[in-house]
Structure formats: C-alpha cells, structure tokens
Amino acid sequence: MKKWANVFKNISLLTQLGLSLAAPLLMCLGLCWWLTTSKGVGGWVFIPGLILGLGSSAMVGYKFYVAEMKRTEKEIKEKKEKISFNQHG
C-alpha cells in the first residue's frame, strides 16, 4: 500500500510542476494578447511577454527543484536517525 501512496504522491508532484511551469507563460501571453486586442499595442509586445513568461517559468522550476531537494535531504536524514541497534544498514 505504501508503494501506491508514493506513486500517487509523485504523480501529483509532476502535475503540480507542469501546471506551475505553464501558468506564468500563459498568463504573460494572455496579458500580451489583451493589450494588442483592446489597447491597440503592436505585436512587438509578445516578445517581452514571452521572455518574461519563460523567465518566470524557469524561476518556478528552480524553486520547485530546491524545495524537493531539501525535502529529500530531510527524508534521508530522518531515515539515518531511525537506525536502531540491530539495523546497521
């Protein structure tokens, strides 16, 4: 049963990562589209929007990576502390 819990946890983390990477880019491009259709700004606004969207997606990915590495190191440290007298490795 613990195996399935790990599988579902990893699937949810992967889904969260995918949505977190796609959302900033889509929001920036949506803002650019709104600016071009309603305010009459030229199509050049999509270039900075794309750059800002990709940059923010990269930052989200980096923050997610750092958080997962900290969590993994904490789990490894907790496993090492739980070793009893009869369980050496």
TORPABA-867095 format. One record per residue: x, y, z of N, C-alpha, C in turn. Coordinates in nm, 2 decimals, padded with zeros to 4 digits, always signed. Example, Ala and Ser with C-alpha at 12.3 -4.5 7.8 and 13.67 -1.06 7.14 Angstrom:
KOLTOR    nxx    nyy    nzz   caxx   cayy   cazz    cxx    cyy    czz
KOLTOR +01.32 -00.57 +00.78 +01.23 -00.45 +00.78 +01.32 -00.33 +00.78
KOLTOR +01.28 -00.22 +00.71 +01.37 -00.11 +00.71 +01.29 +00.00 +00.79
END
This chain:
KOLTOR    nxx    nyy    nzz   caxx   cayy   cazz    cxx    cyy    czz
KOLTOR +00.08 -00.12 +00.00 +00.00 +00.00 +00.00 +00.09 +00.13 +00.00
KOLTOR +00.20 +00.12 +00.07 +00.29 +00.24 +00.07 +00.34 +00.27 -00.07
KOLTOR +00.36 +00.16 -00.15 +00.41 +00.19 -00.28 +00.31 +00.27 -00.36
KOLTOR +00.18 +00.24 -00.35 +00.08 +00.32 -00.42 +00.08 +00.47 -00.37
KOLTOR +00.10 +00.48 -00.24 +00.10 +00.62 -00.19 +00.21 +00.70 -00.25
KOLTOR +00.33 +00.64 -00.27 +00.44 +00.70 -00.33 +00.42 +00.73 -00.48
KOLTOR +00.35 +00.64 -00.54 +00.32 +00.66 -00.68 +00.23 +00.78 -00.70
KOLTOR +00.12 +00.79 -00.62 +00.03 +00.90 -00.63 +00.09 +01.03 -00.59
KOLTOR +00.18 +01.03 -00.49 +00.25 +01.15 -00.45 +00.34 +01.20 -00.56
KOLTOR +00.41 +01.11 -00.63 +00.49 +01.15 -00.74 +00.41 +01.20 -00.86
KOLTOR +00.30 +01.14 -00.89 +00.21 +01.19 -00.99 +00.16 +01.33 -00.96
KOLTOR +00.12 +01.35 -00.84 +00.06 +01.48 -00.80 +00.18 +01.59 -00.81
KOLTOR +00.30 +01.55 -00.77 +00.41 +01.65 -00.78 +00.44 +01.68 -00.93
KOLTOR +00.43 +01.58 -01.01 +00.46 +01.60 -01.15 +00.35 +01.69 -01.22
KOLTOR +00.23 +01.67 -01.18 +00.12 +01.75 -01.23 +00.13 +01.89 -01.18
KOLTOR +00.17 +01.91 -01.05 +00.19 +02.04 -00.99 +00.30 +02.12 -01.07
KOLTOR +00.41 +02.05 -01.09 +00.52 +02.11 -01.17 +00.48 +02.15 -01.31
KOLTOR +00.40 +02.07 -01.38 +00.36 +02.10 -01.51 +00.27 +02.22 -01.51
KOLTOR +00.18 +02.23 -01.42 +00.09 +02.34 -01.42 +00.16 +02.47 -01.37
KOLTOR +00.26 +02.45 -01.28 +00.33 +02.57 -01.23 +00.43 +02.62 -01.34
KOLTOR +00.47 +02.54 -01.43 +00.56 +02.59 -01.54 +00.48 +02.65 -01.65
KOLTOR +00.36 +02.60 -01.67 +00.28 +02.65 -01.78 +00.20 +02.78 -01.75
KOLTOR +00.16 +02.80 -01.62 +00.08 +02.91 -01.59 +00.14 +03.05 -01.61
KOLTOR +00.27 +03.07 -01.56 +00.32 +03.20 -01.59 +00.34 +03.24 -01.73
KOLTOR +00.37 +03.15 -01.81 +00.39 +03.17 -01.96 +00.25 +03.21 -02.02
KOLTOR +00.15 +03.13 -01.99 +00.02 +03.15 -02.04 -00.04 +03.29 -01.99
KOLTOR -00.01 +03.32 -01.87 -00.06 +03.45 -01.81 +00.01 +03.57 -01.88
KOLTOR +00.14 +03.56 -01.91 +00.21 +03.67 -01.97 +00.16 +03.68 -02.12
KOLTOR +00.14 +03.57 -02.19 +00.10 +03.57 -02.32 -00.05 +03.62 -02.33
KOLTOR -00.13 +03.58 -02.23 -00.27 +03.63 -02.23 -00.28 +03.78 -02.21
KOLTOR -00.19 +03.83 -02.12 -00.18 +03.98 -02.10 -00.14 +04.05 -02.23
KOLTOR -00.04 +03.99 -02.30 +00.00 +04.05 -02.43 -00.11 +04.05 -02.53
KOLTOR -00.19 +03.94 -02.53 -00.30 +03.93 -02.63 -00.40 +04.04 -02.59
KOLTOR -00.43 +04.05 -02.46 -00.53 +04.15 -02.42 -00.48 +04.29 -02.46
KOLTOR -00.35 +04.32 -02.44 -00.30 +04.45 -02.47 -00.31 +04.48 -02.62
KOLTOR -00.29 +04.38 -02.71 -00.30 +04.40 -02.85 -00.44 +04.41 -02.90
KOLTOR -00.53 +04.34 -02.84 -00.67 +04.35 -02.89 -00.75 +04.47 -02.84
KOLTOR -00.73 +04.50 -02.71 -00.81 +04.60 -02.65 -00.75 +04.74 -02.65
KOLTOR -00.62 +04.74 -02.63 -00.55 +04.87 -02.62 -00.48 +04.91 -02.75
KOLTOR -00.47 +04.83 -02.85 -00.41 +04.86 -02.97 -00.26 +04.86 -02.98
KOLTOR -00.20 +04.80 -02.88 -00.05 +04.79 -02.88 +00.00 +04.70 -02.99
KOLTOR +00.11 +04.72 -03.05 +00.16 +04.64 -03.16 +00.20 +04.50 -03.11
KOLTOR +00.22 +04.42 -03.21 +00.26 +04.28 -03.19 +00.39 +04.26 -03.13
KOLTOR +00.47 +04.37 -03.12 +00.61 +04.36 -03.06 +00.60 +04.32 -02.91
KOLTOR +00.48 +04.35 -02.85 +00.47 +04.33 -02.71 +00.48 +04.18 -02.67
KOLTOR +00.46 +04.09 -02.77 +00.46 +03.95 -02.74 +00.61 +03.90 -02.72
KOLTOR +00.71 +03.97 -02.77 +00.85 +03.93 -02.75 +00.89 +03.95 -02.60
KOLTOR +00.87 +04.07 -02.54 +00.90 +04.08 -02.40 +00.81 +03.99 -02.31
KOLTOR +00.68 +03.97 -02.35 +00.59 +03.88 -02.28 +00.64 +03.74 -02.28
KOLTOR +00.69 +03.69 -02.39 +00.74 +03.56 -02.40 +00.87 +03.54 -02.31
KOLTOR +00.95 +03.64 -02.32 +01.08 +03.64 -02.24 +01.05 +03.64 -02.09
KOLTOR +00.96 +03.73 -02.05 +00.92 +03.73 -01.91 +00.85 +03.60 -01.86
KOLTOR +00.76 +03.55 -01.95 +00.69 +03.43 -01.92 +00.79 +03.31 -01.90
KOLTOR +00.88 +03.30 -01.99 +00.98 +03.19 -01.98 +01.07 +03.21 -01.86
KOLTOR +01.11 +03.33 -01.83 +01.19 +03.36 -01.72 +01.12 +03.32 -01.59
KOLTOR +00.99 +03.36 -01.58 +00.92 +03.33 -01.45 +00.89 +03.18 -01.44
KOLTOR +00.88 +03.11 -01.56 +00.86 +02.96 -01.55 +00.99 +02.90 -01.51
KOLTOR +01.10 +02.95 -01.55 +01.23 +02.90 -01.51 +01.25 +02.92 -01.36
KOLTOR +01.21 +03.03 -01.31 +01.22 +03.06 -01.17 +01.14 +02.96 -01.08
KOLTOR +01.01 +02.94 -01.13 +00.93 +02.84 -01.06 +00.99 +02.70 -01.06
KOLTOR +01.04 +02.66 -01.18 +01.11 +02.53 -01.18 +01.23 +02.52 -01.09
KOLTOR +01.31 +02.63 -01.08 +01.42 +02.63 -00.99 +01.38 +02.62 -00.84
KOLTOR +01.28 +02.70 -00.81 +01.23 +02.70 -00.67 +01.17 +02.56 -00.63
KOLTOR +01.10 +02.50 -00.73 +01.04 +02.36 -00.71 +01.16 +02.26 -00.69
KOLTOR +01.26 +02.27 -00.77 +01.38 +02.18 -00.75 +01.44 +02.20 -00.62
KOLTOR +01.46 +02.32 -00.57 +01.53 +02.35 -00.45 +01.44 +02.29 -00.33
KOLTOR +01.31 +02.31 -00.34 +01.22 +02.26 -00.23 +01.22 +02.11 -00.23
KOLTOR +01.22 +02.04 -00.34 +01.23 +01.90 -00.35 +01.36 +01.84 -00.30
KOLTOR +01.47 +01.91 -00.33 +01.60 +01.86 -00.28 +01.61 +01.88 -00.13
KOLTOR +01.55 +01.98 -00.07 +01.55 +02.00 +00.07 +01.47 +01.89 +00.14
KOLTOR +01.35 +01.86 +00.08 +01.26 +01.76 +00.13 +01.33 +01.62 +00.13
KOLTOR +01.40 +01.59 +00.02 +01.47 +01.46 +00.00 +01.58 +01.45 +00.10
KOLTOR +01.66 +01.56 +00.12 +01.77 +01.55 +00.22 +01.71 +01.53 +00.36
KOLTOR +01.60 +01.59 +00.39 +01.54 +01.58 +00.52 +01.49 +01.44 +00.54
KOLTOR +01.43 +01.37 +00.44 +01.39 +01.23 +00.45 +01.51 +01.14 +00.47
KOLTOR +01.61 +01.17 +00.40 +01.73 +01.08 +00.41 +01.79 +01.10 +00.55
KOLTOR +01.80 +01.22 +00.60 +01.85 +01.24 +00.74 +01.76 +01.17 +00.84
KOLTOR +01.63 +01.18 +00.82 +01.54 +01.11 +00.92 +01.55 +00.96 +00.91
KOLTOR +01.58 +00.90 +00.79 +01.60 +00.76 +00.78 +01.73 +00.72 +00.86
KOLTOR +01.83 +00.80 +00.84 +01.96 +00.77 +00.91 +01.94 +00.77 +01.06
KOLTOR +01.86 +00.86 +01.11 +01.84 +00.88 +01.25 +01.76 +00.77 +01.31
KOLTOR +01.68 +00.70 +01.23 +01.59 +00.59 +01.28 +01.66 +00.46 +01.29
KOLTOR +01.78 +00.45 +01.26 +01.85 +00.32 +01.26 +01.87 +00.28 +01.41
KOLTOR +01.82 +00.16 +01.44 +01.83 +00.11 +01.58 +01.96 +00.03 +01.59
KOLTOR +01.97 -00.03 +01.71 +02.10 -00.11 +01.73 +02.11 -00.22 +01.64
KOLTOR +02.00 -00.29 +01.61 +02.01 -00.41 +01.52 +02.00 -00.38 +01.37
KOLTOR +01.98 -00.26 +01.33 +01.97 -00.23 +01.19 +02.08 -00.13 +01.15
KOLTOR +02.19 -00.19 +01.11 +02.31 -00.11 +01.08 +02.32 -00.06 +00.93
KOLTOR +02.24 -00.11 +00.85 +02.25 -00.07 +00.71 +02.17 -00.16 +00.62
END
